[in-house]
Amino acid sequence: MHGSVDISGSKNACLPVLAACLLTAETCIIRNIPALSDIFSMIDLMKDLGVTVETISNKSIRVQARNPRSVVDSTHVNRIRASVCLMGSLLGRTGEVAIPMPGGCVIGARPIDLHLRGFQMLGANVSTFDSNIYLSAKTLIGNKICMSGKCGPTVTGTANLLMASVFAQGKTVICGAACEPEIVSLCNFLTMMGAKIDGIGTSTLTILGVEKLHGCEFTISHDRIEAGTFLILGLACAKELVVNGISNSESLINPLLEAGADMKIETDKATIKKTENLRCMHIITSPFPGFPTDLHAQISVLMTQINGVSILEEKIYPERFGHVPELVKMKANIQLNGHSEIVNGRCDLHGSELAATDLRAGAALYIAGLLAKGETTVTNTHYVARGYDHFNEKLRAIGADIHEV
Ligand code: EPU
């Protein structure tokens, strides 16, 4: 495989930015929107709330939330977990929200206790009944809120509290805030809308409530998880691959370089080649700037190609191992030990019939299939379409032989 790939806009930056458009009655223009089923579901959900969303050009939309409904009962709500971000924006904008409780998912339990406790601390009434969440507040009042749980800070929880607190009276301090680039992006968007936020990019965010936000234009940054997926693919099997759009990828690039990857980094682009004799890795997933859990399954495939024993510890989602039985079907030698994978390499992967169990596991199976001898079939590819923009097309353009059946 060889060639170059352009990384699309970030799913996890785009979803909260779309939710934040509900904080103003004015028009927002959002550029570099990725073509993903999760984004389309979010847009459908916003339309069901009475929000006008128009496509203005390739990858750009115009959003106007003149008078959004606060009851989220759309059929689209269960399709995307990030619909939880509507809680913060609707509570901030309308003072009340009714929304179905998000369920667990295939990467494990995904509680929202920290979100709900945070809303309560801003003075909202929070109740749950019959799998629905009800939030209401005549006035939200600034407070000091901690967003850190036993697995670290919550990303969408921090986004929710940011959106709820922009109109809260006085000062809100979010300590233990997530520092992920997607939170920085949301803070930048809110600031462009007129919010007053200090400490952007740190674990302490201070928000001074304002009366009103206004519309603005905003460009979504590159998807660091898509970039990471292509970097891993390039290292595993490309003659030469240029990945354009690698901002915020240091937490992947540094361990790859330490393992001996043949990779040249220039401003926002990396040229990477399949490298023989990579050194064994010991990766621990953790909140930003640590190694992202959303690259866990993909790096696990790379580890199967390294001589010796590599270790992969999962610290964010203790059940994120859906890819392991599938890789074992391909003759990978991986043992699970608690919340860690012990990967014995190097092994030849064999083409097999595989099923994606979630978005990132699905992407990992594509990489494994491209590495394997013979043909691999991956089912449940709708998971992959949730988070990878034109994945099959991008892979074909760099030499992959992929057919949709
Ligand atoms: N947690 C709690 N209580 C809460 C919220 C979270 O205990 O109220 C725990 C979770 O169980 C988990 C940890 O805190 O162990 C972190 O979860 P977090 O809330 O940060 O996850 P999230 O905001 O629901 C976002 C991304 C995920 C990504 C995680 C971690 C979006 C839309 N989703 O989820 O992305 O894995 O942060 O970085 O931003 C993906 O794109 O494939 C994906 C799953």
Residues whose N, C-alpha, C, O or C-beta is under 5 A from the ligand:
A	BS01	EPU	N12 A82 A109 R110 P111 I112 D113 L114 H115 G149 C151 G152 P153 T154 V155 T156 G157 D294 I316 Y317 L359
